[in-house]
Amino acid sequence: MNKHQQNIIIMFLLPIFILAVFKIIWPDREVSEQENRRLQTRPVFSWSGFFAGSFSTDVEKWFADQFPFRQVLIDVNTNVRSLMSFSFADDHVTLIQGPANDLGNGQILTDYNSSEQTNNSEQIITETSSEQTTTTTENETEETEPVSDIETDETETPTITESEPAISETQPQPTPEQKPLPGVDGPVDNYSAVIIVNNVAMELYGFNQAKADHYADLINRLAERAPDSQVYNLLAPTAIEFYSPEKYHTLSSSQSSAINHVYSKLSPTVRTVDAYSKLAANWQDYLYFRSDHHWTALGAYQGYAAFAEAAGVEAVSLEAMTHGAIEGGFLGSLYRYTQSNDLKNNPDTVYYYEPSVDVAGLAFTDSEMSGGREIELINKNPGNKNQYLTFIEGDHPLAHFQTSVKNGRSVIVIKESYGNAFVPYLSSHYENIYVADPRNITMDLPDFVSRHQIQDIIVINYSFAVSNQKWVDGFSRMIG
């Protein structure tokens, strides 16, 4: 081996050696604030984990999550991706390629380090009485453009507000003039992309008729197998239906048409919940997060108001609730995989509205409801960067909330994470609220409903969940 070959070998091995040394001395980080998730820490060796393969999997995740200078490399990748993104300057639209919609297993508050939960120096909770309201002005709003169901002048930029919205029953928001939505020319595959419009990130939606029909069939099957309970179905549209420019709306199927298609397939015994119309009528409010795929508490309230109409009960006004905000900035799921600097520089705020009802909550891992863990309906001190966990503390396999409303009525909510912000409003109407997530539990739903004498079943999803195989398969197993 000559000297030249030795130099090549040294040049190849030296960086590996340096990184190995850094890896040994580099301290593990437990939470990535930029990615809004908990990182894999050094796994503990066990022979059972070694033979099962879980130890090697955890080691791979540990190396990936704790790689030296990882955040620097992520920032470089973000800047490179921003240069490669498709920008349309005339409309302030950026198209970012990303992973296809994946609900995963959801998150719960205990997914985060307990020390994070007690360190709240950056999160100050401000509560205001229901009489203190703010009024939206043109100078206080954020630029955005509605989709084709809202008639606007293209020379003006419609606005929505992030500040705590006005709460008034005597001064309702004006309902914009609506025009027909674009139709869907047959089944469309789901787009693996996100658009960012005026600092608002939105997933492109694709309608799949076969999956929509299958979803409707499952709702009908549930109604047949729980004949003594009233089944409700609420499908919520996402932000792109209201805040994307009209000429880009053709990239995304009409969620109005998709929801109507599902509802048209449901049995007459199933009551449909028209959340779409409520959201469309109040589109100028802060109904959706800019950096996250969820609706806000105010958006969920519109869903609740629509449910109240379908159920024939009076919705509790926002004025009658305690409301406040968890400050410090919230960067959600769409920021996590776009890593957009535009989103990072314009974080969301999580507001909450709390009914005047005493509630005690427990979370369980199975339908036998043994060994429950205490949870809150609205946790005002989540203590981590995923502040959407404020609502029922996340996606538990099964949760039970017992309220001070002693009317003998019980409800079970079958949902993914969109239902989390919706559940608190039900506490004004039911003595018992059960919440189940099909992704995380195996249960005989008709039997559970019968044993607990549950009068109402609410299946609530956002429109993407209809095509999510993991959620739908879990829902099908629950029904039997």
N, C-alpha and C positions, 0 to 999 in steps of 0.2 A: 504493500500500500504506500503510494507516494504521498508527499506532503500536500499536494493539491487535493487529493481525495480525503485526506485527514481534515483539511480545512472545511470541505463540504459537509462532512459528517458532523464536525463541531458546530458549524453554522445551523445545521438542522436540529441538533440535540439541545443546543444552548437555550433557545426560546422555550422549549418544552421543560427543561430543567428549571428555568426562572419561574415559569407559571406554576410548576409543581411546588416550588418553595413558597410562592405567594399563596397557593391554595392551602398549605399547611398552616401559615400564620394568619391568613385572612379570616376575620371574625364572621360568623354566620349572621345574616340579617333574617329576622323573622317575618317582617311584613314589608312589601313593596308598596310605598304610597303612590308611586307613579302608575303601577299596574293595578292598584286597588285590590290586592289579594295577598294571602299568606304564602310565604315561600317554604320550600322543602328544607328542613334543617337536617343535620347529620343523623342518619338513621342508626338505631341501636341494633347491634347484631343479635340474632337468635337463630338457632339451628332450624326451628320450624319455619321461620321466614326465609332462610337460605334455601331449604329444600322446596318450599312453595313458590319460590321465585320472586316473592314480594320484596325481599331485601335487596336484590340486584336492581329491581325496578326503582326502589327508593333511592339507591345510590346514584343511578342515572339522573333522577330528578334533582337530587342534591347537587351534583356537579353542574347541571344546567342552571339551577337557580342561584347557586353561590359562586359562579365563575368570577374570578377576579376582574374588576373593572367592567362588570356586566352592564351596569347602568350607563356608563360612558358609551359602550358599544350600542346599547339600545337607542340612546340619543342620536348617535351617528346614523343608525339605521332609519330613525324617524325623519331626520333631515334629508337623507337620500330618497326615502319614499315620497316625501313631500315634493321633491324635484321631479319625480317620475309620475306623480299623480296627474290626472286629467283636470285642468283648470279651465273654466269658462268665465272669463273676466266680466263679460257683460252682465252675468247674472250672479256673480259671486258664488259659483257652484264648483265644488271639488268632488270628483269621483274617485273613490279609494277602493281598490280591490281588497277583499277580506274573506274570512271563512264563511261558509254557508251558515244559516241560522242553526244554532245548537243550544237548546235550553240547558243541557247538562243535568246535573243533579240538584242545582240550586245551592243556596248558601244559608247558613244560620249564624247567629251572632257568635256562638262559641267556636266557629271556625277560626276566629282570630285569637291572638295571644291575649291571655288574661291581663297581662301588664299593660297592653294597649288599651284595654277597656277602662282602666283606672286613670289613664293619662289623658286628661281632657282639656289641657291648656289651650288647645286650638279650637275647641268647640264650646261655644257659649250659647246656652238656650235662652231665648227671649220669649216670654209669654206676654200676650196682650189680651185685654178683655175684648169680648166680641163687639163692643161698641166702637173700638178704635179701628178705623179702616183707612185705606189709602185709595186715592183716585188715580187712575192711569191717565197720563198726559202724553202727548206726542214726544216730548223731550225725555221722558222716563222709560220709553219702550225700546224693545229690541227689534231690529229690522228683520222681517221675514215675509214671505209671499205665500198666500194660500193656494190650494190646488183648485181644480176646475169646478168644484161644486160651490165655490164662493165667487160671486161676481165682483170684480174689482177693476179699477182703471189701471192699466199696465204702466202708466206713467208715475203712479204712486207706489210707495213701498208699504204694505200692510205691516202692522206692528203687534207684538205681544209683549206682555210685561213679566218680568221675573219677580218684581217686588211683591210684597204680600198683597194679594188682590182685594179689591173692595168687596165687602160682604153686605149685600143689601137685598132684601126681598121686595122693597118698594121701588128700587131703581134697577130693574133687570137689564142685562146687557142686550143691546139691539140685535135682532136676528138678521144676519146678512141675507140678501137676496140670493137664492140658490138657482142653479141651472143644472140640467142633466149631467150626470157623471159619464165619462167615457166607458164604453162597454168592453167586454173581454172576448176576443176571438178565439175561443177554445182554451184548452189547458195550456198553461204557461209554466215552464220550469222556474224554480226559485233562483233569483239572481244572487251570486256570491259577491255582493258589493254593497258599499255604503256611500251615500252622497252627503256632502256637507254644504249647506246653504246658509249663508249669513251666520256662521258659527253654530248652526244647528245640524247635528248628525242624524241621519235617518237611513234605516235599512230599506233596500228596494224589495218590494213585495211581489211574489209570483203566485198566481192562482193555480191550483191543481184540482180539477173537478173530481177525479176519482177519490182523492184523499178527503175532499170536502164531503162527498157523498158517504164515505165510510164513517167520518166523524158524526154526521147526522144519524146514521144507522145506529151508532153506539148510544146516542142520546135517546133515541126511540126505544132501544132495547132496555135501557135503564128505566124508562117510564113504565115499560111492561113488567119489569121484575120488581118494581117498587110501586105497585098500584095504589097503595094507601097514602102515598106522599105526592106532593106537587113538585114536579120537576121544572126548573127554570133554566134557560140557556142565555148567557150573555157573552157575545163576541164583541170585543173592543177593537176599533181600528187603531193604527199607530200614527205617529206624527206626520209621516210623509203624505198622508191623505189630506192634510190641511195646510202644511207649510212648505211644500215643494212648488216651484214654479210650474205653471200649467204645461209648458212645452216639454218639461222633463217628466211630467207625470205619466207620459206614455211608456216610460221605462218601467213603470210599476203598474201592475194590474189594479183595477178599481177595487178597493176593499169594501166599498158600499155594495157593489154587485156581488162580491164573494159572500159577504155576510147575508145578503138577501137570498142568495142561492141556498145556503145552508138552512136558513129559516124556512124556506119554501119546502124543504124536504122533511121537516119535523112533523111529528104526529100532532093533531089538534089538542091532545092532552098536555102537550108541553107548552109552557108559556115562554114566549120569546121576549127578550129585554132590548128595547131600542136605545142602546147607549149612543149609537152613532148620531142620531138627531140631536141629542142633548149636547154632545161634544161639538158638532158642527155649529150649533146656535151660539156657542160660547167660545169659538175658536180663538178669539183675541185674548183670552185669559191664559195664564201660565199652566196649561193643561198637561204638557209633556216636558220632560227634562231635555236639555240640549245635548248632553253628553251620554245619555243613557236611553235604553229602549223602552223604559217604563213610562207610564203616565205618572203625574204628580198626585198628591193627595187631593188637589182640586179637580184634576181630571177624573180620579176615582169617585169623587163626590157626584159628578155628572152621571157616572154609571150607577151609583147608588140611587140617585133621584129617578133614573129610568126604571130601576128595579122596583122602587116604591110604587110607581105608577102601575107596573105590571102586576104587583101583588095586591093592589088596592089599599095601600096604607099611605099615611101622610109622611113624607120625608121630613126629618128634623132639619131646620134651617141652619146654615152655617153660623148665623148670629147667636144661636143657642148653644154653640160649642166653644170650648176653650181652644184658642189657636196660637201657634207660635212657630219659631223656626230654629233649626239647628244650624248655627253659623259655622264658618270655617271653610266652606267650599266643598262641593261634591263632584267628583269626576267618575262617571259610571262606565257601563259595559262597552259603549261605543267608543269611548276614549281609550279603554284598555287595549283594544286591538287596532285602532287607527293611530294611537299615540299622537294625535293631531295637536300641534302647538296652538292652533286657533281655539280648540276646545279647552286646552290646558289654561289658556289665558282668560277664559270666560267660564269659570266653574259655575255649576248649578247651586241652588239652595234648596234644602229639604224643608218644606213646611208641613205642619200636621194640624189636624182638626180633631179634637177629642170630645166625644159626647159626654154629657153629665151623668154618667152611669158608673157605679162601682163594678169592677171586673177583676176576677181572679183567673189566671191562666196557667195551664200545664201543657208541656210538650211530651210526646211519647214516641217510642220507636216501633210500636206494633199496635194492632187493633184491640189487644187485651187491656191496654191502658194501665199497665203496671209500672211502678217506679218512675213516675213522671217528674219532670224538671220544671220549676217555676219559670214562667215567661210573662212578659207584659204585652198588653194589646198595643200600646204605643210606648216604645222605649225611648225616652227623651235623652238618654245618655248612652248612645251606642258605642262610643269610645273607639271608633275606627273610621277609616275613610269611606267604607261602603255604608253611607248613611241611609240608604234605602232599607237597611235592616232595622230601622226605626219601627217599621210596620210589622207587627206580630213577631218580630225578631227573626224573620226569614222563613225558609222553606223547610219546615219540620215534616217528618213523615205523617204525624197526626198531632193535632193540638185541640184542646178543649178549653173554652172560655165560659165561665159561669158568671152571669150578671145579676145585678140587683133588680132586674125587671122580672118580677115574679108572676109571669103570665102562663107558665107551663108550656110555652112554645119552644121548639128546638129546630135548628137548621144545620145542615152540613154543607160546607162549601168545598167543591172539588175544583182544584185550581193549579196553575203554575204561579210564578212570582207576581204576575199582574194582579192576582187576587189579593195579595198581601195588603195593599193600600185600600182595598175595598172593604175588607172584613171589619175594621173598627166601627164603621157606620151601622153595621147590623146590631150592635150592642144595645141600641135603643129599642129594638123590636123583639128580641128573643132572650129567653132565660138561659138557654144553652146554645152555644155556637161551637160546632165541630168543624175542623179544617183539615182536609186530607190532600196530600200531594202524590199523585199516582207514580211519580218517578221514584219515590223513596219508600213505598210501603206496599206490602201484599195483604189484601184484606178482601173479605166477602162483603161488598158494599150493601147489597139488598138485605143481608142478614144483620149487618151493623145498624142499618136504618130501622129495621124492625125491632131489634133488641133495645134500642135507645129511644124508641117511639118518636122518631124524627118526622115532623110534618112537612118540611120543605127541603128540597135538594137544589142547590144552585151550582151549575157548572159554568164557571167563568174562565174565559181565555182571551188572550189577545190573538189577532188573526193568524199570526205565524204558527201558533201552537197546533192548529188544525192539521198542519202538514208535518209536525214533529213526531217522528216514529217512536221515539222513546216515551214521550208523554202519552201518545195514543195507545201504544201497546200496554202500558201500565193501567190506563183507564179501562181498556178492554178486559184485562185480567180481573180488575176490581168488580166489574159487572157480572162476569161469569158467563 
